[in-house]
Amino acid sequence: MAHIKMIGIGDEGIGSLLPMYEKWINESEVLIGGKRQLSFFPEYIGEKIVIGSGLSSLVEHLQSETRNVVILASGDPLFYGIGSYLSSKIDLEIYPYLSSLQLAFAKMRERWQDAYFTSVHGRSIKGLAQRIDGKEKIAILTDTENTPNKIAQYLLSFGMNEYQAFVGENLGSENERCLWFSLDKMKDAEFSPLNIVILKKIGENPQWPIGIDDEAFFQRKPDKGLITKKEIRTLSISALRLKEDSIVWDIGTCTGSVAIEAAKIAREGQVFAIEKNEGDLENCKRNFEKFRVDVTLLHGKAPEGLDTFPDPDAVFIGGTAGGMGDILDICCSRLKDGGRIVLNAVTIENLSEALTAFKERGFQTNITLAQISRSKPILNLTRFDALNPIYIIEAWCQEGESGC
């Protein structure tokens, strides 16, 4: 196998390289990189290979390559770069350059060890809102689709105007430009394709503890309200055993209250919600915007549409409107190892049906009967007003059980 070196390079091209790195490139027989990196070496006499969209074919080529190879990468190859992937597949030496992040924070004259780092470069912007909400300092790698303009528009749609943005363009090159923007200004400005965005919180952001008050949600309000009540919601969320990167399904989301609380825990994961009642969708969307969670919302009656969701770590079923068996067929078969399904039932009949259905699919269950009463003033005294009793069914697949 070839001796392979990966060298980080800046926007100024050869001028960003140590003399030793330039010597290694000139002595190599194969030079691999993006079109922009390869253009810095017009007089290179060896073979040039442009990195395409898929890296698996490059790995196959390198595994059979016998010549000396240098791979060029932008900045630090191990910071949202190709270095991590390639080093896990082949043996190579990595020599990083300054990352765009280091350069940007230097221009800001700000420390960066306390910043939150994320990337929308070649990735969906979906879910960015809950990932960054409330964080003091955020660095975002961009691309030609997820531009500073789009990021500003996206954040403003969630009311996140407490941030000021620093945009560093063409960092390290002769065309470098660094400016501060309000989000309102950034959404209409023009930028070079090569840029990085850093958000700094300059104002207060709204905060919600676990167990958001029912009255805070936009909702239809018949008698007692169509919402998973705060106390039941808190117990149900706890039973889901969510992690920071969990994939969550919320079936029968209605106001979106469970999806919202789940998204605030699973910030680095994803939440997918489905609701059959068209009248609830607008309230649900308004709640997602108000509480700054970017949930994927589908209008439909489960189990239709669940095939479009990725396999879940946790499933909350707030209502089935019939068809419980078909819904559980999909949820149980697609639940990831160690995952939890939590189903809320109001009637004894639904409880019995759910327990039988879980047992038939090899799932174990634990049931909590939540009988909640809230204090209520009466003249100058206090009495308790009871909420409807709710069965909270937690189900999981025991390893080795048939049907799991």
C-alpha positions as CSV (number, residue, x, y, z in Angstrom):
1,M,0.0,0.0,0.0
2,A,1.1,3.5,-0.7
3,H,2.7,5.9,1.8
4,I,-0.1,8.5,2.2
5,K,0.0,12.0,3.7
6,M,-2.9,14.3,4.2
7,I,-2.0,18.0,4.3
8,G,-4.3,20.8,5.3
9,I,-4.1,23.9,3.1
10,G,-5.4,27.5,3.5
11,D,-7.2,29.8,1.0
12,E,-3.8,31.4,0.1
13,G,-2.7,28.1,-1.4
14,I,1.0,27.4,-1.5
15,G,1.7,30.4,0.7
16,S,0.0,28.6,3.6
17,L,2.3,25.6,3.5
18,L,5.5,24.9,5.5
19,P,8.5,24.4,3.2
20,M,8.5,20.7,4.3
21,Y,4.9,20.2,3.2
22,E,5.6,21.8,-0.2
23,K,8.6,19.5,-0.6
24,W,6.4,16.4,0.1
25,I,3.8,17.5,-2.4
26,N,6.5,18.0,-5.1
27,E,8.0,14.7,-4.4
28,S,4.7,12.8,-4.5
29,E,3.5,10.8,-7.4
30,V,-0.2,11.3,-6.9
31,L,-1.9,14.5,-5.7
32,I,-5.5,14.2,-4.5
33,G,-7.9,17.0,-3.5
34,G,-10.8,19.2,-4.5
35,K,-10.6,21.3,-7.7
36,R,-9.8,24.4,-5.7
37,Q,-6.9,22.8,-3.8
38,L,-5.5,21.2,-6.9
39,S,-5.6,24.5,-8.8
40,F,-2.9,25.8,-6.4
41,F,-0.4,23.4,-8.1
42,P,-0.6,24.0,-11.9
43,E,3.0,22.8,-12.5
44,Y,2.6,19.5,-10.6
45,I,4.0,16.7,-12.8
46,G,2.4,13.7,-11.1
47,E,-1.1,12.4,-11.5
48,K,-3.9,14.6,-10.1
49,I,-7.1,13.1,-8.9
50,V,-10.2,15.2,-8.1
51,I,-12.2,14.1,-5.0
52,G,-15.8,13.5,-6.0
53,S,-18.9,13.3,-4.0
54,G,-18.4,9.7,-2.8
55,L,-15.4,8.8,-0.7
56,S,-15.9,5.0,-0.8
57,S,-14.4,4.8,-4.3
58,L,-11.4,6.9,-3.3
59,V,-10.8,4.5,-0.4
60,E,-10.9,1.5,-2.7
61,H,-8.4,3.2,-5.0
62,L,-6.1,4.1,-2.2
63,Q,-6.1,0.6,-0.7
64,S,-4.6,-0.7,-4.0
65,E,-2.3,2.3,-4.7
66,T,1.4,1.7,-4.4
67,R,2.8,5.1,-5.3
68,N,3.5,8.0,-2.8
69,V,0.3,10.0,-2.3
70,V,-0.5,13.4,-0.9
71,I,-4.2,14.3,-0.2
72,L,-5.0,18.0,0.1
73,A,-7.7,19.1,2.4
74,S,-9.1,22.5,3.4
75,G,-7.9,23.8,6.8
76,D,-7.9,21.2,9.5
77,P,-9.0,17.8,7.9
78,L,-10.2,16.5,11.3
79,F,-12.7,19.4,11.9
80,Y,-15.8,18.4,9.9
81,G,-13.4,17.3,7.1
82,I,-12.5,14.2,5.3
83,G,-9.7,13.3,7.6
84,S,-11.8,11.4,10.2
85,Y,-13.4,9.2,7.6
86,L,-10.3,8.4,5.6
87,S,-8.1,7.7,8.6
88,S,-10.7,5.2,9.8
89,K,-10.4,3.3,6.5
90,I,-6.7,3.6,5.5
91,D,-3.3,4.3,7.2
92,L,-2.3,7.9,6.7
93,E,-0.4,10.8,8.3
94,I,-2.3,14.0,8.9
95,Y,-0.8,17.5,8.9
96,P,-3.5,20.1,9.6
97,Y,-3.5,23.8,8.7
98,L,-5.4,26.4,10.8
99,S,-9.1,25.7,10.6
100,S,-11.5,28.4,9.4
101,L,-12.8,28.5,12.9
102,Q,-9.5,29.4,14.5
103,L,-9.0,32.2,11.9
104,A,-12.5,33.5,12.4
105,F,-12.3,33.7,16.2
106,A,-8.8,35.3,15.9
107,K,-10.4,38.0,13.7
108,M,-13.2,38.5,16.3
109,R,-10.5,38.6,19.1
110,E,-12.7,36.1,21.0
111,R,-11.8,32.9,22.9
112,W,-13.3,29.8,21.2
113,Q,-12.9,26.9,23.7
114,D,-16.4,27.7,25.1
115,A,-18.2,27.9,21.7
116,Y,-20.7,25.3,20.4
117,F,-19.7,24.0,17.0
118,T,-22.0,22.7,14.3
119,S,-22.1,22.3,10.5
120,V,-24.7,22.7,7.8
121,H,-22.1,22.2,5.1
122,G,-23.5,19.4,3.0
123,R,-26.1,18.7,5.7
124,S,-29.7,19.7,6.3
125,I,-30.3,22.8,8.4
126,K,-33.2,20.8,10.0
127,G,-33.1,20.8,13.8
128,L,-30.6,23.6,14.1
129,A,-33.0,25.7,16.2
130,Q,-33.2,23.3,19.2
131,R,-29.4,22.5,18.9
132,I,-28.3,26.1,19.4
133,D,-31.2,27.7,21.4
134,G,-29.8,29.5,24.4
135,K,-26.2,28.9,23.7
136,E,-24.0,31.9,24.1
137,K,-21.6,31.4,21.2
138,I,-22.2,29.2,18.1
139,A,-19.9,28.6,15.2
140,I,-21.6,27.3,12.0
141,L,-19.9,25.9,8.9
142,T,-21.9,26.8,5.8
143,D,-22.1,25.9,2.2
144,T,-23.6,27.3,-1.0
145,E,-27.1,26.2,-0.1
146,N,-27.1,26.9,3.7
147,T,-25.7,30.4,3.3
148,P,-25.6,33.2,5.9
149,N,-28.7,34.5,4.4
150,K,-30.6,31.3,4.8
151,I,-29.3,30.8,8.3
152,A,-30.6,34.3,9.2
153,Q,-34.0,33.7,7.7
154,Y,-34.2,30.3,9.4
155,L,-33.3,31.7,12.9
156,L,-35.7,34.7,12.5
157,S,-38.6,32.2,11.7
158,F,-38.1,30.9,15.3
159,G,-37.8,34.4,16.8
160,M,-34.1,34.0,17.6
161,N,-33.3,37.6,17.2
162,E,-31.1,37.8,20.4
163,Y,-28.1,36.8,18.3
164,Q,-25.6,39.0,16.5
165,A,-23.6,37.3,13.6
166,F,-20.0,37.6,12.6
167,V,-19.3,36.4,9.1
168,G,-15.7,35.6,8.0
169,E,-15.3,35.3,4.2
170,N,-12.3,33.8,2.3
171,L,-10.4,33.7,5.6
172,G,-6.6,33.8,5.2
173,S,-6.7,34.9,1.5
174,E,-6.2,38.3,0.0
175,N,-10.0,38.6,-0.5
176,E,-10.7,38.1,3.2
177,R,-13.6,40.1,4.6
178,C,-15.0,40.0,8.2
179,L,-18.1,41.8,9.3
180,W,-20.7,41.9,12.1
181,F,-24.4,41.7,11.1
182,S,-27.8,41.8,12.8
183,L,-29.8,38.8,11.6
184,D,-32.2,41.3,9.8
185,K,-29.2,42.7,7.9
186,M,-27.6,39.3,7.2
187,K,-30.6,37.8,5.6
188,D,-30.4,40.4,2.7
189,A,-26.6,40.8,2.4
190,E,-24.3,39.2,-0.3
191,F,-21.5,36.8,0.7
192,S,-18.7,34.9,-0.9
193,P,-19.3,31.2,-1.1
194,L,-16.4,30.5,1.3
195,N,-17.5,31.7,4.7
196,I,-18.1,30.8,8.3
197,V,-20.9,32.2,10.6
198,I,-20.4,32.8,14.3
199,L,-23.4,33.7,16.4
200,K,-23.0,35.6,19.7
201,K,-25.9,36.1,22.1
202,I,-26.3,39.7,23.0
203,G,-29.9,39.6,24.4
204,E,-32.0,37.4,26.6
205,N,-33.7,34.3,25.2
206,P,-37.0,32.8,26.5
207,Q,-36.5,29.7,28.7
208,W,-38.8,26.9,29.5
209,P,-38.2,24.3,32.2
210,I,-39.2,20.7,31.8
211,G,-42.9,20.5,32.3
212,I,-44.1,23.6,30.3
213,D,-47.4,25.0,31.6
214,D,-50.4,23.9,29.6
215,E,-51.5,27.5,29.2
216,A,-48.3,28.4,27.3
217,F,-49.3,26.3,24.3
218,F,-51.5,27.4,21.4
219,Q,-54.4,24.8,21.5
220,R,-58.0,24.1,20.9
221,K,-59.8,24.6,24.1
222,P,-62.9,22.4,24.6
223,D,-63.7,21.4,28.2
224,K,-60.4,20.5,29.9
225,G,-58.4,21.1,26.7
226,L,-57.0,18.8,24.1
227,I,-53.4,18.5,25.3
228,T,-51.2,16.0,27.2
229,K,-51.3,17.7,30.6
230,K,-48.1,18.9,32.1
231,E,-47.9,16.2,34.8
232,I,-48.7,13.4,32.5
233,R,-46.4,14.8,29.9
234,T,-43.5,14.9,32.4
235,L,-44.0,11.3,33.5
236,S,-44.3,10.1,29.9
237,I,-41.2,11.9,28.7
238,S,-39.3,10.4,31.7
239,A,-40.5,6.9,30.6
240,L,-39.2,7.4,27.1
241,R,-35.6,7.5,28.5
242,L,-34.4,10.0,25.9
243,K,-30.8,10.7,25.2
244,E,-29.3,13.8,23.6
245,D,-29.2,12.1,20.1
246,S,-32.4,10.1,20.3
247,I,-34.7,9.7,17.3
248,V,-38.2,10.2,18.6
249,W,-41.7,9.6,17.1
250,D,-44.7,11.4,18.4
251,I,-47.9,9.7,17.1
252,G,-51.0,11.8,17.6
253,T,-49.1,15.0,18.4
254,C,-52.1,17.4,18.5
255,T,-50.6,20.6,20.1
256,G,-47.1,19.2,19.8
257,S,-46.4,19.5,23.5
258,V,-44.7,16.1,23.9
259,A,-42.7,16.6,20.7
260,I,-41.5,20.0,22.0
261,E,-40.4,18.6,25.3
262,A,-38.7,15.7,23.6
263,A,-36.9,17.9,21.2
264,K,-35.5,20.0,24.0
265,I,-33.9,16.9,25.5
266,A,-32.9,15.2,22.2
267,R,-31.2,18.3,20.9
268,E,-28.7,16.5,18.7
269,G,-31.3,13.9,17.5
270,Q,-34.5,14.3,15.6
271,V,-38.2,14.4,16.4
272,F,-40.9,13.3,14.0
273,A,-44.6,14.0,14.7
274,I,-47.8,12.9,13.0
275,E,-51.3,14.3,13.5
276,K,-54.6,13.3,11.7
277,N,-56.7,16.4,12.6
278,E,-56.0,19.2,10.2
279,G,-57.4,21.7,12.6
280,D,-54.6,21.0,15.1
281,L,-51.8,21.4,12.6
282,E,-51.7,25.2,12.6
283,N,-51.5,25.4,16.4
284,C,-48.8,22.7,16.4
285,K,-46.7,24.7,13.9
286,R,-47.1,27.8,15.9
287,N,-46.0,26.0,19.1
288,F,-42.9,24.6,17.3
289,E,-41.9,28.1,16.3
290,K,-42.7,29.6,19.7
291,F,-40.7,27.0,21.6
292,R,-37.9,26.9,19.0
293,V,-38.0,23.3,18.0
294,D,-37.6,22.2,14.4
295,V,-39.8,19.1,14.3
296,T,-40.7,17.2,11.2
297,L,-44.5,17.3,11.1
298,L,-46.7,15.1,9.0
299,H,-50.4,15.4,8.4
300,G,-51.9,11.9,8.3
301,K,-53.4,9.1,10.3
302,A,-50.9,6.6,11.6
303,P,-49.7,4.1,10.6
304,E,-49.7,5.8,7.2
305,G,-46.6,7.9,6.8
306,L,-44.6,6.2,9.5
307,D,-42.5,4.5,6.7
308,T,-41.1,7.9,5.9
309,F,-39.6,8.3,9.4
310,P,-36.1,6.9,10.3
311,D,-36.0,4.0,12.9
312,P,-36.8,5.4,16.4
313,D,-35.1,5.2,19.7
314,A,-38.3,6.2,21.4
315,V,-42.0,6.4,20.4
316,F,-44.8,8.2,22.2
317,I,-48.3,7.3,21.3
318,G,-50.8,9.8,22.6
319,G,-53.7,8.5,20.6
320,T,-54.4,5.9,18.0
321,A,-58.0,6.7,16.8
322,G,-58.4,2.9,16.2
323,G,-55.8,0.7,14.4
324,M,-53.7,0.2,17.5
325,G,-52.5,-3.2,16.2
326,D,-51.3,-1.8,12.9
327,I,-49.5,1.1,14.6
328,L,-47.8,-1.2,17.1
329,D,-46.7,-3.6,14.3
330,I,-44.6,-0.9,12.8
331,C,-43.4,0.7,16.1
332,C,-42.4,-2.6,17.6
333,S,-40.7,-3.9,14.5
334,R,-38.7,-0.7,13.9
335,L,-37.8,0.3,17.4
336,K,-34.0,0.3,17.9
337,D,-32.4,-2.0,20.5
338,G,-32.8,-0.6,24.0
339,G,-35.6,1.7,22.8
340,R,-38.9,2.5,24.6
341,I,-42.5,2.9,23.5
342,V,-44.8,4.9,25.8
343,L,-48.5,4.8,25.2
344,N,-51.1,6.8,27.1
345,A,-54.5,5.3,27.5
346,V,-57.6,6.8,29.1
347,T,-59.9,3.7,29.2
348,I,-59.6,0.3,30.7
349,E,-60.5,-1.2,27.3
350,N,-57.5,0.6,25.6
351,L,-55.2,-0.4,28.4
352,S,-56.2,-4.1,28.0
353,E,-55.9,-3.9,24.2
354,A,-52.4,-2.3,24.5
355,L,-51.1,-4.9,27.0
356,T,-52.3,-7.8,24.9
357,A,-50.8,-6.2,21.8
358,F,-47.4,-5.7,23.4
359,K,-47.4,-9.2,24.9
360,E,-48.1,-10.7,21.4
361,R,-45.1,-8.8,20.0
362,G,-42.8,-10.0,22.7
363,F,-42.6,-6.7,24.6
364,Q,-42.5,-6.3,28.4
365,T,-44.6,-3.5,30.0
366,N,-44.7,-1.4,33.0
367,I,-47.9,0.6,33.8
368,T,-48.3,3.8,35.9
369,L,-51.8,4.9,36.8
370,A,-51.5,8.7,37.1
371,Q,-54.4,10.3,39.1
372,I,-53.5,13.9,39.3
373,S,-55.4,16.7,41.2
374,R,-54.6,20.3,41.0
375,S,-55.4,22.9,43.7
376,K,-58.1,25.4,42.8
377,P,-59.3,28.4,44.8
378,I,-62.9,28.5,46.0
379,L,-63.8,31.8,47.7
380,N,-61.0,32.3,50.2
381,L,-60.3,28.6,50.5
382,T,-58.6,25.9,48.4
383,R,-60.0,22.6,47.0
384,F,-58.6,20.0,44.5
385,D,-59.8,19.6,41.0
386,A,-59.1,16.1,39.6
387,L,-57.8,15.5,36.1
388,N,-58.8,12.4,34.1
389,P,-56.9,9.4,35.3
390,I,-54.3,8.2,32.7
391,Y,-52.6,4.9,32.2
392,I,-49.0,5.4,31.1
393,I,-47.7,2.2,29.5
394,E,-44.0,1.8,29.1
395,A,-43.0,-1.0,26.7
396,W,-39.6,-2.4,25.7
397,C,-38.3,-5.5,24.1
398,Q,-36.4,-7.9,26.3
399,E,-33.3,-9.2,24.5
400,G,-33.8,-12.7,23.5
401,E,-37.6,-12.6,23.6
402,S,-39.4,-14.1,20.6
403,G,-40.9,-11.5,18.3
404,C,-38.4,-8.8,19.1
